[in-house]
Amino acid sequence: MKYIGILALLFSILNTALAAEPILASGRWVHSNGNYQATWPGGVLSAQFIGQRIGIALNDERSHYAVEVDGQFLLNIAPAAGKRVIWLKNLTASRHRIDLIRRNETPDYIGQVDGFVLAEGGQWLPAPAAKKRKIEFIGDSFTAALAGLSTQRECKDADLAVNTDIRQGFAVNVARELDAEWQINAMSGMGLVRNWNGRLADQDFRTFYPRKIQSDASSLITATDWQPQIVVIALGLNDFSTPINPTEKRNAEQLAADFQAAYQALIAEINTQYQQPQIVLMSYKVWPDDQLRVQVPAVMATAKAAGLRNVHYLAVNPLQLTACQWHPNLQDHQQIAQQLLVKIREIKPMWFTALQ
C-alpha cells in the first residue's frame, strides 16, 4: 500500500506539472484538460523555461515529432504506444525555448501531446509571443512533404511516415524565411472535388478543411482562431493525376467545370474569413496531360476578371519527383520554396519592407 501511495503522489505531481506550463500552440490543435490533440501536419507547441532538463509527455502511437531547442534541431521522436515522457538532458543552466513539431499527418488518428515537464529546480517562463506574420498553406501530399526524405520512388506504405518531415518541406522553409508563423492544412490523396483515382467519392478536401480535427465533424475552426496575411493554395494534383474511371459521375469536362467552380468558392471563403489576404494559386506539371496548369490559370483569369487584386498565380517549374511514389524530394522542396519566395516578394505583402 505504501508503494501505491507513493505512485499516486508521483502521478499527482506529474499531472500538476503537465497542466502548469505556458504553451504557445501554432497550427490546428484542440486543447482540452491539459492535453493537445491534432491530426493535421506541422503543428508546433512551444514553451520557454530555465533549467537543464525538460520532458516531453506523449500519448501517440502514429505521429512523428521533431524537437528544436533554442532554434536548433535536437532529435526526432518516433511513434510508440502508451503514455511516456522523453527527457532532454544536459542543457545549459540558462533560459531556453523548446519547439515540438508534428512531422506528419494522421487524418484518421488523433495524436496527443500531454505537455512538457520540468525537472526539479526548473522554472517556467511566459509562453513565447506569437509572430505577427502568418502564412497558411492549403494542399495535398506535396504540401505535407510526404516521404520527402526518401531517395527512391519504390517504397512500402510503412516507409511514408518515417520519411516525412514537414520541417524540410517547402511550406516550413518559406515560413521560416519570412519569419512567419505557419499553418499547414494539407491532406494526402485528397483533391478539391475528386480524390486520387476517384476514391471516397462522397468526400474531398472541402469536407475536412473546416475541421480542427479531421476525424471529428464537430471540431470546427472559427474566424478568430487564425488570421493569415498570405494563403498559398496548391490543390488539384489528385483531381487530375489519374484517369477518370468509368464508374465515376463526372467526365473530363464536368470535372474541369466543377474544379473551377469549387476553387472560386474556396477563394471567396478565404477572402471572407481572412479579410482579403494575399492568395497564391500554385500549379505543378501533372501526368498525363498537364491539366493542372490549364485549370488553375483559368481560375486565376476568372478571379482577375472579377476584380480580385489579391489573387496571384505561380506555375512551379518541373520537379524531379524521386521520393516515394513520385513525390518531391528535398531538392524539389527547396526549388518550390525559392520560387514561392520570389512570388511573395513580387506581391509585396504589408510587411514586405522588413524582408528586404
Backbone torsions as a table, in degrees:
resi	resn	phi	psi	omega
1	MET	NA	-35.1	179.8
2	LYS	-60.7	-41.0	-178.8
3	TYR	-67.5	-37.2	177.6
4	ILE	-61.9	-40.4	178.4
5	GLY	-64.6	-40.2	178.4
6	ILE	-64.6	-43.3	178.9
7	LEU	-62.1	-41.6	179.1
8	ALA	-61.9	-39.7	178.4
9	LEU	-64.2	-42.8	180.0
10	LEU	-63.2	-42.8	178.8
11	PHE	-65.6	-35.4	178.0
12	SER	-63.9	-44.1	178.7
13	ILE	-63.5	-42.7	-179.2
14	LEU	-63.1	-45.7	-179.4
15	ASN	-62.6	-36.7	177.4
16	THR	-64.7	-42.0	-179.7
17	ALA	-64.6	-40.2	-177.7
18	LEU	-64.6	-35.3	-175.6
19	ALA	-82.2	-14.8	-168.5
20	ALA	-90.9	-21.8	-170.5
21	GLU	-74.7	138.6	177.6
22	PRO	-80.4	121.6	-174.8
23	ILE	-123.2	138.2	168.5
24	LEU	-97.6	119.2	179.5
25	ALA	-104.2	120.3	178.2
26	SER	-113.6	137.5	-174.6
27	GLY	97.9	-171.5	-176.5
28	ARG	-91.4	99.0	175.8
29	TRP	-121.1	151.9	167.4
30	VAL	-111.5	120.5	-177.4
31	HIS	-103.8	118.4	-178.6
32	SER	-151.0	132.6	177.3
33	ASN	54.2	36.7	178.1
34	GLY	81.3	-2.4	-179.6
35	ASN	-104.5	153.8	177.0
36	TYR	-119.7	122.2	-177.3
37	GLN	-117.7	144.5	-177.8
38	ALA	-156.5	155.6	171.4
39	THR	-126.7	-29.3	-179.8
40	TRP	-71.9	155.9	179.3
41	PRO	-82.6	160.2	169.5
42	GLY	84.6	0.6	177.8
43	GLY	-64.2	147.0	-177.3
44	VAL	-129.1	134.7	170.3
45	LEU	-114.1	127.2	-173.9
46	SER	-128.4	143.0	177.2
47	ALA	-147.9	160.7	177.3
48	GLN	-124.4	144.8	-175.5
49	PHE	-159.2	166.8	170.3
50	ILE	-116.9	125.2	-179.4
51	GLY	158.9	168.9	-177.6
52	GLN	-102.1	-9.2	-179.4
53	ARG	-140.7	138.9	174.1
54	ILE	-144.3	141.9	179.7
55	GLY	-109.5	149.8	176.3
56	ILE	-113.6	116.5	-176.4
57	ALA	-96.2	120.7	-175.5
58	LEU	-126.0	152.2	169.1
59	ASN	-141.2	77.5	-165.8
60	ASP	-155.8	115.1	-177.4
61	GLU	-106.8	10.9	179.6
62	ARG	-131.9	-12.1	-174.3
63	SER	-101.2	143.0	172.5
64	HIS	-100.8	142.1	-179.3
65	TYR	-127.9	150.5	170.9
66	ALA	-116.7	142.9	-179.8
67	VAL	-115.6	129.3	174.0
68	GLU	-121.3	137.7	176.1
69	VAL	-124.3	125.1	-178.8
70	ASP	55.2	37.9	175.7
71	GLY	81.7	3.0	-178.6
72	GLN	-115.2	134.7	177.2
73	PHE	-61.9	134.6	-178.0
74	LEU	-115.6	-48.3	179.7
75	LEU	-164.6	161.6	170.5
76	ASN	-101.8	147.2	177.5
77	ILE	-118.3	120.6	179.9
78	ALA	-84.4	158.1	178.3
79	PRO	-63.8	152.9	174.8
80	ALA	-161.2	148.3	-178.7
81	ALA	-75.9	148.1	173.8
82	GLY	86.7	169.5	178.1
83	LYS	-77.6	141.0	-179.8
84	ARG	-157.2	160.9	175.5
85	VAL	-125.9	123.5	177.1
86	ILE	-100.8	121.3	-175.0
87	TRP	-97.8	136.2	169.6
88	LEU	-101.8	124.9	-173.0
89	LYS	-121.1	169.9	173.5
90	ASN	61.1	32.2	171.3
91	LEU	-77.7	160.8	175.9
92	THR	-68.7	149.3	-178.2
93	ALA	-78.6	69.8	-175.4
94	SER	-151.2	-169.9	-179.4
95	ARG	-77.1	137.9	179.9
96	HIS	-139.5	158.3	169.5
97	ARG	-121.6	134.3	176.3
98	ILE	-116.3	136.6	176.2
99	ASP	-125.0	123.3	176.4
100	LEU	-107.0	120.3	-171.6
101	ILE	-117.5	127.5	174.7
102	ARG	-73.5	115.7	-175.6
103	ARG	-77.8	-30.1	-171.5
104	ASN	-133.1	171.8	178.3
105	GLU	-98.2	149.0	175.0
106	THR	-141.5	70.4	-170.1
107	PRO	-60.8	-27.4	180.0
108	ASP	-105.5	14.1	-179.9
109	TYR	-142.4	131.6	-178.6
110	ILE	-92.2	110.7	175.6
111	GLY	-79.5	142.7	-175.3
112	GLN	-129.2	130.3	172.4
113	VAL	-112.3	125.5	-178.4
114	ASP	-90.0	0.8	174.3
115	GLY	114.9	-165.9	178.0
116	PHE	-112.9	153.1	-179.4
117	VAL	-129.6	130.5	176.8
118	LEU	-96.6	141.5	173.8
119	ALA	-72.5	165.2	-179.8
120	GLU	-56.1	134.9	-179.1
121	GLY	93.9	-10.9	178.2
122	GLY	-77.5	163.1	-177.7
123	GLN	-140.1	128.2	175.4
124	TRP	-76.3	142.9	172.5
125	LEU	-111.7	166.4	178.0
126	PRO	-55.9	149.4	178.8
127	ALA	-59.3	149.2	177.0
128	PRO	-58.1	148.9	177.3
129	ALA	-74.0	141.6	176.9
130	ALA	-69.3	144.3	178.0
131	LYS	-71.4	145.4	177.9
132	LYS	-74.9	-33.5	178.6
133	ARG	-80.5	131.1	-177.2
134	LYS	-137.2	137.7	-179.6
135	ILE	-137.7	134.0	179.7
136	GLU	-112.2	140.7	177.2
137	PHE	-118.3	125.7	179.9
138	ILE	-116.0	122.6	-176.4
139	GLY	-173.7	-158.6	-176.3
140	ASP	-120.8	-145.0	-175.2
141	SER	-65.3	-29.6	176.7
142	PHE	-63.5	-44.8	179.4
143	THR	-68.7	-31.6	178.0
144	ALA	-77.7	-1.7	-179.7
145	ALA	60.0	34.2	-177.1
146	LEU	-56.6	123.0	174.1
147	ALA	58.8	23.9	-176.4
148	GLY	-63.8	-20.3	179.0
149	LEU	-79.2	-13.9	-176.6
150	SER	-70.3	151.2	177.6
151	THR	-116.2	13.6	178.3
152	GLN	-144.9	151.2	-176.9
153	ARG	-80.8	-31.3	-178.6
154	GLU	-85.5	113.2	-177.2
155	CYS	-140.8	156.8	171.2
156	LYS	-86.3	159.8	179.4
157	ASP	-57.3	-34.8	-179.0
158	ALA	-66.0	-19.4	-178.7
159	ASP	-79.7	-18.5	-170.7
160	LEU	-65.0	-55.2	-176.9
161	ALA	-65.7	-39.7	-179.6
162	VAL	-59.6	-35.3	-177.6
163	ASN	-95.3	14.0	178.2
164	THR	-104.7	126.7	175.5
165	ASP	-143.0	99.3	-176.4
166	ILE	-56.6	-26.4	179.7
167	ARG	-60.2	-28.6	-176.4
168	GLN	-102.8	7.9	175.4
169	GLY	-83.5	167.5	-175.4
170	PHE	-63.9	-32.1	-176.3
171	ALA	-63.5	-50.6	179.7
172	VAL	-66.8	-37.8	177.4
173	ASN	-58.0	-44.2	179.8
174	VAL	-66.2	-47.9	-178.1
175	ALA	-59.4	-42.1	-179.3
176	ARG	-68.4	-38.2	177.7
177	GLU	-62.7	-32.5	179.3
178	LEU	-89.1	-1.6	-175.3
179	ASP	53.7	48.9	-176.5
180	ALA	-119.9	149.0	169.9
181	GLU	-72.4	140.2	-178.5
182	TRP	-115.7	153.2	167.2
183	GLN	-133.6	124.4	-174.6
184	ILE	-114.9	103.4	-179.6
185	ASN	-104.0	80.3	-174.9
186	ALA	-123.3	141.7	-175.3
187	MET	-141.9	113.5	-176.2
188	SER	-62.9	141.5	175.0
189	GLY	80.0	-8.1	-175.9
190	MET	-98.5	139.2	175.7
191	GLY	-110.7	173.9	-179.5
192	LEU	-68.2	-42.5	176.4
193	VAL	-129.1	-14.8	-178.8
194	ARG	-141.2	128.5	-178.8
195	ASN	-86.8	171.5	-177.8
196	TRP	-53.8	127.3	178.1
197	ASN	58.7	23.8	176.7
198	GLY	74.8	16.2	-176.4
199	ARG	-72.0	156.0	176.1
200	LEU	47.4	62.1	-173.0
201	ALA	-62.4	-21.4	-178.9
202	ASP	-90.0	3.7	178.9
203	GLN	-136.7	157.5	171.4
204	ASP	-157.2	-173.8	-176.0
205	PHE	-56.3	-35.6	-177.9
206	ARG	-63.8	-24.4	177.6
207	THR	-62.2	-38.3	-169.9
208	PHE	-102.6	-21.3	-174.9
209	TYR	-57.0	-36.7	-179.3
210	PRO	-74.0	-3.8	-171.4
211	ARG	-100.1	141.0	170.1
212	LYS	-71.1	-41.5	176.7
213	ILE	-114.6	119.4	-172.2
214	GLN	-61.6	-33.2	-177.2
215	SER	-85.0	1.6	-177.2
216	ASP	-122.9	104.0	-177.0
217	ALA	-66.8	-17.6	-180.0
218	SER	-89.5	-7.4	-176.2
219	SER	-91.6	83.5	-171.1
220	LEU	-103.3	144.1	175.2
221	ILE	-75.2	161.8	174.1
222	THR	-126.8	161.7	-176.5
223	ALA	-63.1	-25.1	-178.1
224	THR	-82.3	-11.5	-177.0
225	ASP	-67.0	-32.6	-164.8
226	TRP	-164.0	130.4	-179.9
227	GLN	-136.8	85.5	-179.8
228	PRO	-78.7	152.4	174.1
229	GLN	-89.4	-19.4	178.4
230	ILE	-132.9	136.5	174.5
231	VAL	-127.0	126.4	178.9
232	VAL	-109.4	122.6	-179.2
233	ILE	-111.3	125.5	177.8
234	ALA	-133.7	66.2	179.3
235	LEU	-110.8	158.7	177.1
236	GLY	118.6	-16.4	179.8
237	LEU	-55.8	-46.7	-178.2
238	ASN	-78.3	-23.3	177.3
239	ASP	-63.8	-37.2	-168.4
240	PHE	-120.4	1.1	-173.3
241	SER	-88.6	-6.4	177.3
242	THR	-128.5	146.3	178.7
243	PRO	-60.6	147.2	177.8
244	ILE	-71.9	129.0	-179.5
245	ASN	-78.0	151.2	-179.2
246	PRO	-58.6	-27.2	-177.3
247	THR	-84.1	-6.7	-178.6
248	GLU	-76.1	154.8	-173.0
249	LYS	-81.3	-13.2	-177.2
250	ARG	-113.4	146.0	164.5
251	ASN	-94.9	-177.0	-174.5
252	ALA	-62.0	-40.5	-178.8
253	GLU	-67.1	-42.0	178.7
254	GLN	-66.9	-37.9	177.6
255	LEU	-60.9	-46.0	-180.0
256	ALA	-61.7	-43.8	-178.9
257	ALA	-65.8	-44.3	-179.8
258	ASP	-66.2	-38.9	179.4
259	PHE	-61.9	-48.6	-178.8
260	GLN	-63.5	-40.7	179.5
261	ALA	-65.2	-42.8	179.9
262	ALA	-66.3	-36.4	178.8
263	TYR	-64.9	-43.7	178.0
264	GLN	-62.7	-38.4	178.0
265	ALA	-65.7	-38.0	177.9
266	LEU	-65.2	-41.9	177.3
267	ILE	-60.8	-43.4	179.3
268	ALA	-63.5	-40.6	178.6
269	GLU	-62.5	-44.3	-179.8
270	ILE	-65.3	-42.2	179.2
271	ASN	-61.9	-35.8	179.7
272	THR	-74.6	-47.8	-175.0
273	GLN	-72.9	-35.4	-173.7
274	TYR	-108.3	11.8	172.5
275	GLN	59.6	55.5	172.2
276	GLN	59.2	58.1	174.7
277	PRO	-74.5	169.4	170.6
278	GLN	-75.7	127.4	-175.4
279	ILE	-116.6	126.2	178.4
280	VAL	-109.9	122.9	176.3
281	LEU	-97.6	119.1	-177.8
282	MET	-107.3	145.8	173.5
283	SER	-135.3	152.8	177.0
284	TYR	-118.3	161.6	169.2
285	LYS	-76.0	121.2	-172.9
286	VAL	-122.3	129.4	171.9
287	TRP	-66.3	147.0	5.6
288	PRO	-97.7	-18.9	-171.4
289	ASP	-127.6	20.4	172.7
290	ASP	57.4	34.7	-176.0
291	GLN	-66.0	-29.7	-176.8
292	LEU	-63.0	-35.2	179.4
293	ARG	-83.4	6.6	169.0
294	VAL	-103.1	-45.8	-173.4
295	GLN	-73.7	-43.0	-177.8
296	VAL	-66.6	-42.8	173.8
297	PRO	-59.3	-33.0	176.6
298	ALA	-65.7	-39.2	175.0
299	VAL	-62.3	-43.1	179.3
300	MET	-61.7	-42.2	-179.6
301	ALA	-62.9	-40.5	178.2
302	THR	-64.9	-42.6	178.3
303	ALA	-62.0	-42.4	179.7
304	LYS	-64.8	-41.6	179.3
305	ALA	-64.4	-28.4	178.3
306	ALA	-82.3	0.5	177.3
307	GLY	85.1	17.0	179.4
308	LEU	-82.5	101.7	-177.0
309	ARG	-85.4	-6.1	-178.9
310	ASN	-97.0	9.1	-178.9
311	VAL	-109.1	132.6	-173.4
312	HIS	-134.9	159.0	-175.9
313	TYR	-124.3	138.3	176.5
314	LEU	-134.4	118.1	173.4
315	ALA	-93.4	114.1	-178.5
316	VAL	-73.7	137.3	177.8
317	ASN	-62.3	155.0	179.0
318	PRO	-52.9	141.7	-175.5
319	LEU	-109.3	160.6	177.8
320	GLN	-72.9	-40.9	177.9
321	LEU	54.3	49.9	-178.4
322	THR	-100.5	3.8	174.8
323	ALA	-82.1	178.7	-175.5
324	CYS	-47.4	135.0	173.2
325	GLN	53.9	39.0	176.0
326	TRP	62.5	46.2	175.8
327	HIS	-104.5	162.5	179.5
328	PRO	-61.6	138.0	172.7
329	ASN	-88.7	-178.0	-176.7
330	LEU	-62.8	-36.6	177.6
331	GLN	-65.6	-38.6	175.9
332	ASP	-60.6	-44.1	-179.3
333	HIS	-63.2	-38.0	177.1
334	GLN	-65.7	-38.5	178.3
335	GLN	-64.2	-46.2	178.3
336	ILE	-60.2	-44.2	-179.3
337	ALA	-59.4	-44.3	-178.9
338	GLN	-64.9	-42.3	177.8
339	GLN	-63.6	-40.9	-179.2
340	LEU	-67.3	-38.5	177.5
341	LEU	-63.8	-39.7	176.3
342	VAL	-60.8	-44.7	179.7
343	LYS	-62.6	-43.9	-179.4
344	ILE	-63.4	-38.3	178.6
345	ARG	-69.6	-29.2	173.7
346	GLU	-67.7	-38.3	-179.2
347	ILE	-66.9	-34.5	-177.9
348	LYS	58.2	71.5	175.4
349	PRO	-63.4	175.9	-172.6
350	MET	-53.8	-34.7	-176.7
351	TRP	-101.2	23.7	-176.3
352	PHE	-61.4	-37.8	-175.0
353	THR	-59.5	-25.4	179.8
354	ALA	-81.0	-6.2	-176.6
355	LEU	-97.3	-8.6	-174.1
356	GLN	-79.2	NA	NA
